[in-house]
Amino acid sequence: MNVNEWLDGLRKVDVNDLDFNNVGSWPAALKTIAGALLLVLVLAGGYFFYIQDMQAQLDQARTDEVTLKEQFSNKAFQAANLTAYKTQMVEMENTFGALLRQLPSDTEVPGLLEDITRTGLGSGLEFEEIKLLPEAAQQFYIELPIQITVTGAYHDLATFVSGVASLPRIVTLHDFEIKPVDAKSPGKLRMSILAKTYRYNDKGLQSTDNKGPAK
């Protein structure tokens, strides 16, 4: 059957005469078209219900592969440098311990208060309050807070803060509050400030040393 005969046979087909219960009796041209349509439907159904899902799984697997390769590379690098990391950790702990041991073993409060008072008076300030607050123990050191209230000119306050920060003893300054002593005399200011000094907490460091380096 050539193409012309196939087309002529297709033109002669009357849909009303087709018996859907006996497809085998259909003309060859119509059976060919029906078979092609059925094949397309099967392929489309297979793609949407099976192959498309498999494609999504493949894309996810490729993404997971990249992530796993990165994790493997990082862990391989860490494993290769594990000994160096442990050595570096021990060195850092030893250095940290040495720095902590440079802190004084006591607060030397009288001398420190004398230095702060001398610095304030030398800056032209008047002391309203200099009061020791309860100590606060940390893991490696102990804080001794000192509440200070002084009055004076702005530049004198700045000189005092700079002088306290330059003391040989480690002193940090916190919680500044500056306001005029009297609204009628804005040039004279009152400053409240919390100074903290530190001492070495040997008990805290000993407990850490007993644990040894992390493994």
JOHU-V766116 format. One record per pair of residues at least 6 apart in sequence whose C-alpha atoms are under 8 Angstrom apart, sorted by the first residue. I is the first residue (numbers start at 1). GAP is how many residues later the second one is. D is the distance in Angstrom with one decimal. If there is no record, write none. Layout:
# JOHU-V766116
I_GAP_D / I_GAP_D
This chain:
# JOHU-V766116
6_22_7.9 / 6_23_5.7 / 7_22_7.4 / 9_18_7.2 / 9_20_6.6 / 10_17_7.6 / 10_19_5.7 / 10_20_6.4 / 13_14_7.6 / 13_17_8.0 / 18_8_6.8 / 19_6_7.6 / 19_7_7.6 / 23_8_7.6 / 24_7_7.9 / 86_129_7.9 / 89_124_7.4 / 90_123_6.4 / 93_120_8.0 / 97_108_7.3 / 100_40_7.3 / 100_41_7.7 / 100_100_6.3 / 101_99_6.4 / 102_98_7.8 / 103_95_7.2 / 103_96_5.5 / 103_97_5.1 / 104_94_7.8 / 104_95_5.2 / 104_96_5.9 / 105_94_5.6 / 105_95_5.2 / 105_96_7.5 / 106_93_5.8 / 106_94_7.4 / 107_37_7.5 / 107_90_7.4 / 107_91_6.7 / 107_92_5.7 / 112_57_7.6 / 115_52_7.8 / 116_48_6.4 / 117_10_7.9 / 119_41_6.2 / 119_44_6.2 / 119_45_6.8 / 120_6_7.3 / 120_7_7.6 / 120_30_8.0 / 120_40_5.5 / 123_33_5.4 / 123_34_7.4 / 123_36_6.1 / 123_37_5.7 / 124_28_6.9 / 124_32_6.2 / 125_25_6.3 / 125_26_5.7 / 125_27_5.0 / 125_28_7.8 / 125_31_6.7 / 125_32_7.3 / 126_24_5.5 / 126_25_5.3 / 126_26_6.6 / 127_21_7.8 / 127_22_6.2 / 127_23_4.4 / 127_24_6.6 / 128_20_7.8 / 128_21_5.4 / 128_22_5.5 / 128_23_7.3 / 129_18_7.3 / 129_19_5.5 / 129_20_4.9 / 129_21_6.9 / 130_16_6.8 / 130_17_5.6 / 130_18_4.5 / 130_19_6.4 / 131_15_5.6 / 131_16_5.1 / 131_17_6.5 / 132_12_7.5 / 132_13_6.3 / 132_14_4.6 / 132_15_6.4 / 133_11_6.9 / 133_12_5.3 / 133_13_5.7 / 133_14_7.0 / 134_10_6.8 / 134_11_6.9 / 135_7_6.7 / 135_8_5.6 / 135_9_4.7 / 135_10_6.6 / 136_6_5.7 / 136_7_5.0 / 136_8_6.6 / 137_6_6.2 / 137_64_7.8 / 138_63_7.8 / 138_66_7.8 / 139_62_7.3 / 139_65_5.0 / 139_66_7.3 / 140_60_6.7 / 140_61_5.1 / 140_62_7.1 / 140_63_7.8 / 140_64_5.0 / 140_65_5.5 / 141_57_6.5 / 141_58_5.7 / 141_59_4.8 / 141_60_4.3 / 141_61_7.8 / 141_63_7.5 / 142_56_5.5 / 142_57_5.4 / 142_58_6.4 / 142_59_5.9 / 143_53_6.3 / 143_54_5.9 / 143_55_4.7 / 143_56_6.8 / 144_52_5.5 / 144_53_5.3 / 144_54_6.0 / 145_49_6.6 / 145_50_5.7 / 145_51_4.4 / 145_52_6.6 / 146_48_5.8 / 146_49_5.0 / 146_50_6.0 / 147_45_7.4 / 147_46_6.2 / 147_47_4.8 / 147_48_6.4 / 148_44_5.8 / 148_45_5.4 / 148_46_6.1 / 148_47_7.3 / 149_41_7.0 / 149_42_5.6 / 149_43_4.4 / 149_44_6.4 / 150_40_5.8 / 150_41_5.4 / 150_42_6.7 / 151_6_7.9 / 151_30_7.6 / 151_37_6.8 / 151_38_5.4 / 151_39_4.3 / 151_40_6.2 / 152_36_5.2 / 152_37_5.4 / 152_38_6.7 / 153_34_6.0 / 153_35_5.1 / 153_36_5.9 / 154_33_7.5 / 154_34_7.5 / 154_35_6.7 / 157_34_7.6 / 164_7_7.1 / 165_6_6.2 / 165_7_6.7 / 165_8_7.6 / 169_28_7.7 / 170_27_5.9 / 170_28_6.9 / 171_24_6.5 / 171_25_5.5 / 171_26_4.7 / 171_27_7.5 / 172_23_5.7 / 172_24_5.2 / 172_25_6.6 / 173_20_6.9 / 173_21_5.8 / 173_22_4.5 / 173_23_6.4 / 174_19_6.2 / 174_20_5.0 / 174_21_6.2 / 174_22_7.8 / 175_17_7.8 / 175_18_5.6 / 175_19_5.9 / 176_15_7.0 / 176_16_6.0 / 176_17_4.8 / 176_18_7.2 / 177_14_5.5 / 177_15_5.2 / 177_16_6.5 / 178_11_6.6 / 178_12_5.6 / 178_13_4.4 / 178_14_6.6 / 179_10_5.6 / 179_11_5.5 / 179_12_6.7 / 180_6_5.3 / 180_7_7.2 / 180_8_6.0 / 180_9_4.3 / 180_10_5.9 / 181_7_6.0 / 181_8_5.2 / 181_9_5.5 / 182_6_7.5
